Amino acid sequence: MSLVSLPAVYDGNQIRLLEIAPVHGPYRVLVTFLEPVDTQTTARETPRFWSSFGAWQDDRPVEATLRDIHDARRSKPEPPAL
């Protein structure tokens, strides 16, 4: 299996994963400390982060939404003539 990285926070006593681990059972892990966490900012931004989930509401089929996205990215409405 290849290496899997997950975000986590160390509170001084425990390491808490911020995502569900995609593995089960005992595993060897490597812990890398990246930077200190500003708990004031993190606590303040967490509700805003979670409230953004499910923000997209559209009753149209997925294909219609994808078609709109592709059409908006096209520089010309018709493909170039060869």
URCOR-V437930 format. One record per pair of residues at least 24 apart in sequence whose C-alpha atoms are under 10 Angstrom apart, sorted by the first residue. I is the first residue (numbers start at 1). J is the second residue. Records with the same first field share a line. If there is no record, write none. Layout:
BEGIN
I = J + J
END
This chain:
BEGIN
3 = 29 + 30
4 = 29
5 = 29 + 30 + 31
8 = 32 + 33
9 = 33 + 36 + 37
10 = 36 + 37
11 = 37 + 39
END
